[in-house]
Amino acid sequence: MGEGVSRNDFVGITTCAPTGTGPAVDINFTRDLDASAPEEWRGEIDQLLFPGGYFKEFIFFHKASKTLILADTIINIELDKVTEPWRTATKFTGMYHPYGQVFFGMRLPLLLQRQKAEAAIRKIYSWQPQRILLSHGRCFDADADKVIRRIFGELSR
């Protein structure tokens, strides 16, 4: 949450995280997420568990706006908004605007879990998103299909 804002500022809010995340980040979440979207939002938002990385990575898809919502899967940092040494590190990893890239900490796990990764990527393609909302860096407001194809590649049929 933003600086000076806590979950306690939102009375009655349900906070969700992948199973086991709460103790790792010292936050008391009210609900664990699993591979299927909860009943409360299933009609509006779909989700999938994306393989790779230390934490479980969830990807969400808002159906009405055709928006893919990503936390750490893709990073698209604007270089003019970061200082050294982070600017150089961002350039080195390729995770900068306008290109964006899979978070470097997920790349090896994705290779090691290729079948799970391909199933997740197929699901992302099936949603046909039009835009991508990111937690880290500039969002992709259009041509989401081209961004996904560039970052994840073409899948074999």
N, CA and C of each residue as an Amber inpcrd file, in Angstrom:
protein
   471
   0.8420000  -1.1700000   0.0000000   0.0000000   0.0000000   0.0000000
   0.8890000   1.2350000   0.0000000   0.3130000   2.3680000  -0.2960000
   1.0670000   3.6040000  -0.3790000   1.6540000   4.0110000   0.9580000
   2.5830000   4.9180000   0.9120000   3.2440000   5.3890000   2.1220000
   2.2150000   5.9900000   3.0750000   2.2550000   5.5710000   4.3350000
   1.3420000   6.0850000   5.3300000  -0.0510000   5.4830000   5.2720000
  -0.2630000   4.5010000   4.4070000  -1.5650000   3.8580000   4.2710000
  -1.4170000   2.4050000   4.6850000  -2.3650000   1.9250000   5.4590000
  -2.3330000   0.5190000   5.8530000  -3.6950000  -0.1090000   5.6180000
  -3.7280000  -1.4140000   5.7130000  -4.9780000  -2.1530000   5.5530000
  -6.0070000  -1.6910000   6.5730000  -5.5490000  -1.2540000   7.7540000
  -6.4540000  -0.8070000   8.8090000  -7.2210000   0.4570000   8.4220000
  -6.7570000   1.1780000   7.4080000  -7.4490000   2.3720000   6.9430000
  -8.6990000   2.0300000   6.1290000  -8.8770000   0.7680000   5.7950000
  -9.9980000   0.3330000   4.9660000 -10.8090000  -0.7010000   5.7330000
 -11.7630000  -0.2390000   6.5140000 -12.5680000  -1.1110000   7.3620000
 -13.3780000  -2.0730000   6.4990000 -13.3230000  -3.3410000   6.8460000
 -14.1160000  -4.3490000   6.1580000 -13.5420000  -4.8400000   4.8410000
 -12.3590000  -4.3710000   4.4670000 -11.7630000  -4.7800000   3.1960000
 -11.2090000  -6.2010000   3.3170000 -11.3450000  -6.9530000   2.2520000
 -10.7550000  -8.2860000   2.1790000  -9.4250000  -8.1600000   1.4580000
  -8.3620000  -8.6200000   2.0950000  -7.0440000  -8.5980000   1.4630000
  -6.6680000 -10.0240000   1.0950000  -6.1610000 -10.2020000  -0.1190000
  -5.8690000 -11.5300000  -0.6400000  -4.4010000 -11.6460000  -1.0100000
  -3.8860000 -12.8500000  -0.8960000  -2.5110000 -13.1340000  -1.2980000
  -2.3790000 -14.6280000  -1.5650000  -1.3410000 -15.0020000  -2.3190000
  -1.0850000 -16.4310000  -2.5040000  -0.8560000 -17.1180000  -1.1620000
  -1.2720000 -18.3630000  -1.0660000  -1.0970000 -19.1320000   0.1550000
   0.3380000 -19.0430000   0.6560000   0.4910000 -18.7130000   1.9330000
   1.8100000 -18.6660000   2.5580000   2.5470000 -17.3450000   2.4310000
   1.9920000 -16.3810000   1.7160000   2.6770000 -15.1100000   1.5160000
   2.6810000 -14.2530000   2.7690000   1.5840000 -14.2330000   3.5130000
   1.4490000 -13.3640000   4.6790000   2.6250000 -13.4020000   5.6320000
   2.9920000 -14.5840000   6.1580000   4.1300000 -14.6360000   7.0810000
   5.4450000 -14.1750000   6.4320000   5.6070000 -14.4100000   5.1500000
   6.8590000 -14.0360000   4.4780000   7.0260000 -12.5290000   4.3990000
   5.9280000 -11.7890000   4.3580000   6.0040000 -10.3310000   4.2460000
   5.4400000  -9.6380000   5.4760000   5.1370000 -10.3920000   6.5330000
   4.6490000  -9.8720000   7.7960000   3.3660000  -9.0510000   7.6270000
   2.4560000  -9.5920000   6.8530000   1.1510000  -8.9660000   6.6560000
   0.0890000 -10.0190000   6.9310000  -0.9730000  -9.6260000   7.5950000
  -2.0630000 -10.5420000   7.8880000  -3.1350000 -10.4190000   6.8080000
  -3.0850000 -11.2760000   5.8070000  -4.0880000 -11.2810000   4.7530000
  -5.3260000 -12.0130000   5.2430000  -6.4950000 -11.5900000   4.7800000
  -7.7320000 -12.2120000   5.2380000  -8.1440000 -13.4100000   4.3970000
  -7.5080000 -13.5850000   3.2460000  -7.8840000 -14.6970000   2.3850000
  -6.6980000 -15.1280000   1.5290000  -6.5560000 -16.4530000   1.3700000
  -5.5550000 -16.9980000   0.4630000  -6.1610000 -17.1470000  -0.9220000
  -5.3640000 -16.8840000  -1.9400000  -5.7920000 -17.1120000  -3.3200000
  -5.3160000 -18.4810000  -3.7690000  -6.0730000 -19.0770000  -4.6700000
  -5.6070000 -20.2980000  -5.3160000  -5.7850000 -20.1330000  -6.8160000
  -5.6280000 -21.1840000  -7.5660000  -5.6060000 -21.0860000  -9.0260000
  -6.9270000 -20.5920000  -9.6280000  -8.0340000 -20.8220000  -8.9700000
  -9.3400000 -20.3930000  -9.4920000  -9.7680000 -19.0770000  -8.8520000
 -10.4020000 -18.2350000  -9.6470000 -10.9060000 -16.9590000  -9.1290000
 -11.9840000 -17.2180000  -8.0840000 -11.9890000 -16.4430000  -7.0020000
 -13.0490000 -16.5900000  -5.9960000 -14.4210000 -16.3060000  -6.5920000
 -15.4100000 -16.9440000  -6.0400000 -16.7870000 -16.8010000  -6.5210000
 -17.2100000 -15.3370000  -6.5970000 -16.7890000 -14.5210000  -5.6180000
 -17.2230000 -13.1220000  -5.5470000 -16.8630000 -12.3120000  -6.7870000
 -15.7670000 -12.6380000  -7.4390000 -15.3880000 -11.8320000  -8.5960000
 -15.2260000 -12.6320000  -9.8770000 -15.5420000 -13.8760000  -9.8420000
 -15.3680000 -14.7520000 -11.0080000 -16.0880000 -14.2350000 -12.2540000
 -17.2240000 -13.5910000 -12.0980000 -17.9640000 -13.0730000 -13.2410000
 -17.2940000 -11.8730000 -13.8970000 -16.4810000 -11.1570000 -13.1350000
 -15.8340000  -9.9470000 -13.6420000 -14.3400000 -10.1100000 -13.9210000
 -13.6950000 -10.9200000 -13.1050000 -12.2390000 -11.0670000 -13.1880000
 -11.8770000 -12.5400000 -13.2200000 -11.0370000 -12.9050000 -14.1730000
 -10.4850000 -14.2540000 -14.2220000  -9.0610000 -14.1690000 -13.6800000
  -8.4890000 -15.2850000 -13.3130000  -7.1260000 -15.2720000 -12.7980000
  -6.4440000 -16.5880000 -13.1120000  -5.1250000 -16.5450000 -13.0580000
  -4.3480000 -17.7660000 -13.1870000  -3.0890000 -17.6410000 -12.3600000
  -2.5800000 -18.7780000 -11.9720000  -1.3340000 -18.8410000 -11.2280000
  -0.2190000 -19.0420000 -12.2380000   0.6920000 -18.0770000 -12.2970000
   1.7710000 -18.0990000 -13.2710000   3.0130000 -18.7010000 -12.6230000
   3.6550000 -19.6700000 -13.2620000   4.8100000 -20.3260000 -12.6410000
   6.0350000 -19.4140000 -12.6030000   6.8750000 -19.6710000 -11.6310000
   8.1450000 -18.9530000 -11.5850000   8.2520000 -17.9960000 -10.4280000
   9.4760000 -17.8020000  -9.9950000   9.7450000 -16.8200000  -8.9630000
   9.6020000 -17.3790000  -7.5630000  10.0580000 -16.6000000  -6.6020000
  10.0260000 -16.9790000  -5.1930000   8.5950000 -17.0200000  -4.6760000
   7.8560000 -15.9530000  -4.9530000   6.4510000 -15.9080000  -4.5730000
   5.6120000 -16.4550000  -5.7180000   4.4440000 -16.9400000  -5.3700000
   3.5070000 -17.3460000  -6.4140000   3.0170000 -16.0750000  -7.1000000
   2.9730000 -16.0930000  -8.4010000   2.5910000 -14.9140000  -9.1730000
   1.2120000 -15.1250000  -9.7800000   0.2680000 -14.2820000  -9.4010000
  -1.0590000 -14.3480000  -9.9700000  -1.1980000 -13.3160000 -11.0670000
  -1.8980000 -13.6930000 -12.1120000  -2.2190000 -12.7900000 -13.2080000
  -3.7410000 -12.7070000 -13.2440000  -4.2380000 -11.4830000 -13.3840000
  -5.6770000 -11.2560000 -13.3980000  -6.0890000 -10.6970000 -14.7500000
  -7.3300000 -10.9750000 -15.1260000  -7.8790000 -10.4430000 -16.3640000
  -9.2540000  -9.8640000 -16.0770000  -9.3840000  -8.5460000 -16.2510000
 -10.6720000  -7.8830000 -16.0810000 -11.4290000  -7.9970000 -17.4000000
 -12.5110000  -8.7370000 -17.3660000 -13.2210000  -9.1120000 -18.5930000
 -13.8290000  -7.9150000 -19.3280000 -14.5190000  -7.0370000 -18.6240000
 -15.2270000  -5.9360000 -19.2840000 -14.2740000  -4.9790000 -20.0050000
 -13.1370000  -4.6820000 -19.3970000 -12.1870000  -3.7470000 -20.0060000
 -11.1160000  -4.4510000 -20.8350000 -11.1390000  -5.7990000 -20.8000000
 -10.1400000  -6.6150000 -21.5150000  -8.7200000  -6.2130000 -21.1020000
  -8.5360000  -6.0460000 -19.7770000  -7.2590000  -5.6050000 -19.2260000
  -6.5760000  -6.7350000 -18.4640000  -5.3370000  -6.9930000 -18.8230000
  -4.4760000  -7.9300000 -18.1210000  -3.8360000  -7.1610000 -16.9700000
  -3.8740000  -7.7140000 -15.7570000  -3.3590000  -7.0290000 -14.5760000
  -2.2100000  -7.8610000 -14.0160000  -1.0100000  -7.2770000 -14.0060000
   0.1970000  -7.9870000 -13.5990000   0.8810000  -7.2840000 -12.4250000
   1.3680000  -8.0580000 -11.4820000   2.1250000  -7.4880000 -10.3690000
   3.6080000  -7.4480000 -10.7360000   4.2330000  -8.6120000 -10.8260000
   5.6790000  -8.6720000 -11.0650000   6.0750000  -9.4150000 -12.3290000
   5.1130000  -9.9190000 -13.0770000   5.4360000 -10.7460000 -14.2400000
   6.2100000  -9.9790000 -15.2960000   5.7350000  -8.8040000 -15.6640000
   6.4080000  -7.9720000 -16.6620000   6.7760000  -6.6440000 -16.0070000
   7.9870000  -6.2000000 -16.2380000   8.4950000  -4.9280000 -15.7270000
   8.7790000  -4.0300000 -16.9300000   8.3760000  -2.7550000 -16.8520000
   8.5350000  -1.8180000 -17.9730000   8.9250000  -0.4340000 -17.4300000
  10.0840000  -0.3630000 -16.8050000  10.5440000   0.8380000 -16.1030000
  10.8970000   1.9510000 -17.0890000  10.4860000   3.1650000 -16.7710000
  10.8660000   4.3410000 -17.5510000  12.2240000   4.8090000 -17.0280000
  13.2470000   4.7240000 -17.8610000  14.6210000   4.9820000 -17.4310000
  14.8220000   6.3790000 -16.8540000  14.0780000   7.3630000 -17.3610000
  14.2460000   8.7220000 -16.8540000  13.6580000   8.9090000 -15.4520000
  13.0050000   7.8820000 -14.9200000  12.4090000   7.9680000 -13.5910000
  13.1970000   7.2120000 -12.5300000  14.3350000   6.6280000 -12.9180000
  15.1780000   5.9280000 -11.9450000  16.6020000   6.4740000 -12.0130000
  17.2950000   6.3890000 -10.8940000  18.6710000   6.8810000 -10.8240000
  19.6460000   5.7190000 -10.8910000  20.9010000   6.0490000 -11.0670000
  21.9540000   5.0330000 -11.0280000  22.0900000   4.5210000  -9.6010000
  22.4240000   3.2840000  -9.3780000  22.8060000   2.2610000 -10.3500000
  21.6160000   1.5170000 -10.9500000  20.3890000   1.8800000 -10.5270000
  19.1990000   1.1590000 -10.9700000  18.9520000   1.3350000 -12.4610000
  19.3070000   2.4900000 -13.0060000  19.1060000   2.7080000 -14.4440000
  19.9360000   1.7100000 -15.2520000  21.1900000   1.5310000 -14.8810000
  22.0600000   0.5910000 -15.5890000  21.5710000  -0.8480000 -15.4050000
  21.1670000  -1.1870000 -14.1890000  20.6640000  -2.5440000 -13.9250000
  19.4030000  -2.8150000 -14.7530000  18.5480000  -1.8120000 -14.8550000
  17.3230000  -1.9610000 -15.6390000  17.6470000  -2.1540000 -17.1130000
  18.5960000  -1.3870000 -17.6190000  19.0240000  -1.5500000 -19.0180000
  19.5860000  -2.9500000 -19.2380000  20.4140000  -3.4030000 -18.3170000
  21.0590000  -4.7100000 -18.4280000  20.0340000  -5.8390000 -18.5070000
  18.9500000  -5.7260000 -17.7500000  17.9410000  -6.7900000 -17.7200000
  16.9130000  -6.6710000 -18.8380000  16.8890000  -5.5220000 -19.5310000
  15.9350000  -5.3250000 -20.6170000  14.5350000  -4.9750000 -20.1590000
  14.3800000  -4.6820000 -18.8830000  13.0540000  -4.4320000 -18.3270000
  12.7220000  -2.9340000 -18.3410000  12.8460000  -2.3060000 -19.5070000
  12.6060000  -0.8700000 -19.5760000  11.7010000  -0.5030000 -20.7470000
  11.0370000   0.6370000 -20.5650000  10.1220000   1.1810000 -21.5620000
  10.9070000   1.6070000 -22.8010000  10.4050000   1.3490000 -23.9960000
   9.0510000   0.8880000 -24.3190000   8.9410000  -0.6220000 -24.4840000
   9.9660000  -1.3590000 -24.1640000   9.9780000  -2.7910000 -24.4620000
   9.3930000  -3.6590000 -23.3640000   9.8020000  -3.4400000 -22.1350000
   9.3550000  -4.2920000 -21.0520000   9.8500000  -5.7190000 -21.2300000
   9.8650000  -6.4600000 -20.1250000  10.3810000  -7.8190000 -20.1810000
   9.8940000  -8.5720000 -18.9500000   9.9260000  -9.8890000 -19.0200000
   9.6150000 -10.7180000 -17.8630000  10.6300000 -10.3800000 -16.7730000
  10.1450000 -10.2670000 -15.5480000  11.0140000  -9.9950000 -14.4050000
  12.1540000 -11.0030000 -14.3960000  13.3830000 -10.5130000 -14.2630000
  14.5490000 -11.4000000 -14.3840000  14.5390000 -12.5340000 -13.3740000
  13.9280000 -12.3340000 -12.2100000  13.8600000 -13.3840000 -11.1930000
  12.9180000 -14.5190000 -11.5530000  12.1300000 -14.3360000 -12.6070000
  11.1920000 -15.3820000 -13.0370000  11.6830000 -16.1310000 -14.2690000
  12.7230000 -15.6460000 -14.9090000  13.1240000 -16.2330000 -16.1950000
  13.6000000 -17.6770000 -16.0700000  14.4800000 -17.9800000 -15.1400000
  14.9560000 -19.3560000 -14.9720000  13.8230000 -20.2840000 -14.5280000
  13.0240000 -19.9030000 -13.5150000  11.9020000 -20.7820000 -13.1550000
  10.9520000 -21.0450000 -14.3230000  10.7510000 -20.0510000 -15.1960000
   9.8850000 -20.2740000 -16.3600000  10.4680000 -21.3270000 -17.2930000
  11.7770000 -21.2800000 -17.4720000  12.4250000 -22.2950000 -18.3190000
  12.3220000 -23.6800000 -17.6990000  12.4750000 -23.7480000 -16.3770000
  12.4360000 -25.0330000 -15.6850000  11.0150000 -25.6040000 -15.5940000
  10.0270000 -24.7390000 -15.7110000   8.6200000 -25.1600000 -15.6330000
   7.9180000 -24.8570000 -16.9520000   8.5630000 -25.2210000 -18.0480000
   8.1040000 -24.8280000 -19.3820000   6.6620000 -25.2510000 -19.6880000
   6.2700000 -26.4610000 -19.3070000   4.9060000 -26.9160000 -19.6060000
   3.8600000 -26.0690000 -18.8730000   4.1060000 -25.7910000 -17.5900000
   3.1850000 -24.9450000 -16.8330000   3.1640000 -23.5330000 -17.4140000
   4.3420000 -23.0310000 -17.7930000   4.4260000 -21.6860000 -18.3720000
   3.6350000 -21.6120000 -19.6680000   3.7940000 -22.5990000 -20.5390000
   3.0670000 -22.5850000 -21.8130000   1.5580000 -22.6520000 -21.5960000
   1.1040000 -23.4310000 -20.6140000  -0.3320000 -23.5020000 -20.3220000
  -0.8450000 -22.1330000 -19.8510000  -0.0720000 -21.4730000 -19.0070000
  -0.4690000 -20.1500000 -18.5200000  -0.4780000 -19.1320000 -19.6600000
   0.5120000 -19.1790000 -20.5100000   0.5990000 -18.2380000 -21.6330000
  -0.5500000 -18.4790000 -22.6140000  -0.9060000 -19.7410000 -22.8380000
  -2.0700000 -20.0470000 -23.6880000  -3.3460000 -19.4090000 -23.1180000
  -3.4900000 -19.4990000 -21.8110000  -4.6580000 -18.8960000 -21.1550000
  -4.6490000 -17.3770000 -21.3670000  -3.4850000 -16.7480000 -21.2250000
  -3.3790000 -15.3020000 -21.4420000  -3.7810000 -14.9660000 -22.8780000
  -3.2680000 -15.7050000 -23.8480000  -3.6490000 -15.4800000 -25.2520000
  -5.1600000 -15.6400000 -25.4430000  -5.7590000 -16.6270000 -24.7800000
  -7.1930000 -16.8900000 -24.9620000  -8.0550000 -15.7300000 -24.4630000
  -7.5690000 -14.9790000 -23.5030000  -8.3180000 -13.8280000 -22.9970000
  -8.3690000 -12.6880000 -24.0160000  -7.4190000 -12.6270000 -24.9120000
  -7.3110000 -11.5610000 -25.9110000  -7.3360000 -10.1660000 -25.2760000
  -6.3970000  -9.9150000 -24.3460000  -6.3810000  -8.6000000 -23.6950000
  -6.0470000  -7.4830000 -24.6790000  -6.5690000  -6.2980000 -24.3930000
  -6.2900000  -5.1320000 -25.2160000  -5.2680000  -4.2090000 -24.5680000
  -5.1560000  -4.2760000 -23.2480000  -4.1920000  -3.4340000 -22.5300000
  -3.6120000  -4.2330000 -21.3740000  -2.4720000  -3.7430000 -20.8560000
  -1.7970000  -4.4290000 -19.7550000  -1.5000000  -3.4100000 -18.6650000
  -1.9980000  -3.6720000 -17.4690000  -1.7740000  -2.8290000 -16.3030000
  -0.6310000  -3.4540000 -15.5020000   0.3970000  -2.6550000 -15.2010000
   1.5910000  -3.1550000 -14.5190000   1.7640000  -2.5070000 -13.1460000
   2.3790000  -3.2440000 -12.2320000   2.7540000  -2.6720000 -10.9420000
   4.0700000  -1.9200000 -11.0350000   4.9140000  -2.3310000 -11.9800000
   6.2610000  -1.7600000 -12.0810000   6.4950000  -1.2110000 -13.4790000
   6.3760000   0.0960000 -13.6090000   6.6690000   0.7350000 -14.8800000
   5.4280000   1.1600000 -15.6370000   5.6720000   1.6630000 -16.8300000
   4.5860000   2.1760000 -17.6700000   3.7210000   1.0340000 -18.1880000
   2.4260000   1.2480000 -18.1240000   1.4690000   0.2560000 -18.6080000
   1.4420000   0.2710000 -20.1360000   0.9120000  -0.7800000 -20.7080000
   0.7220000  -0.8640000 -22.1510000  -0.7570000  -0.5940000 -22.4190000
  -1.0570000   0.5940000 -22.9550000  -2.4400000   1.0220000 -23.1440000
  -3.0930000   0.4590000 -24.4030000  -2.3050000  -0.1310000 -25.2730000
  -2.8430000  -0.6740000 -26.5290000  -1.9210000  -1.7960000 -27.0090000
  -2.3960000  -2.5360000 -27.9960000  -1.5940000  -3.5830000 -28.6440000
  -1.0610000  -4.6310000 -27.6660000  -1.8750000  -4.9970000 -26.6850000
  -1.4390000  -5.9970000 -25.7110000  -1.0480000  -7.3030000 -26.3780000
  -1.7600000  -7.6850000 -27.4410000  -1.4420000  -8.9360000 -28.1250000
  -0.0210000  -8.9130000 -28.6770000   0.4030000  -7.7850000 -29.2130000
   1.7710000  -7.6680000 -29.7480000   2.7980000  -7.7180000 -28.6270000
   2.4970000  -7.0880000 -27.5040000   3.4100000  -7.0970000 -26.3570000
   3.5780000  -8.5260000 -25.8430000   2.4690000  -9.2300000 -25.6890000
   2.5090000 -10.6050000 -25.1840000   3.2890000 -11.5020000 -26.1460000
   3.0290000 -11.3480000 -27.4300000   3.7330000 -12.1590000 -28.4330000
   5.2380000 -11.8610000 -28.3990000   5.6000000 -10.5870000 -28.2690000
   7.0180000 -10.2090000 -28.2420000   7.7080000 -10.7670000 -26.9810000
   7.0510000 -10.6790000 -25.8640000   7.6750000 -11.0920000 -24.6080000
   7.6510000 -12.6130000 -24.4210000   6.5260000 -13.2500000 -24.7230000
   6.3990000 -14.6850000 -24.4870000   6.5950000 -15.5480000 -25.7210000
   6.5790000 -14.9180000 -26.8990000   6.7870000 -15.6610000 -28.1330000
   5.5390000 -16.3450000 -28.6320000   5.6810000 -16.9350000 -29.8020000
   4.5890000 -17.7120000 -30.4030000   4.5690000 -19.0920000 -29.7510000
   3.3990000 -19.5950000 -29.5200000   3.2670000 -20.9410000 -28.9550000
   3.0530000 -21.9540000 -30.0550000   3.5830000 -23.1340000 -29.8660000
   3.3240000 -24.2100000 -30.8400000   1.8790000 -24.6440000 -30.6870000
   1.2910000 -25.0740000 -31.7330000  -0.1340000 -25.4520000 -31.7180000
  -0.3540000 -26.7780000 -31.0810000
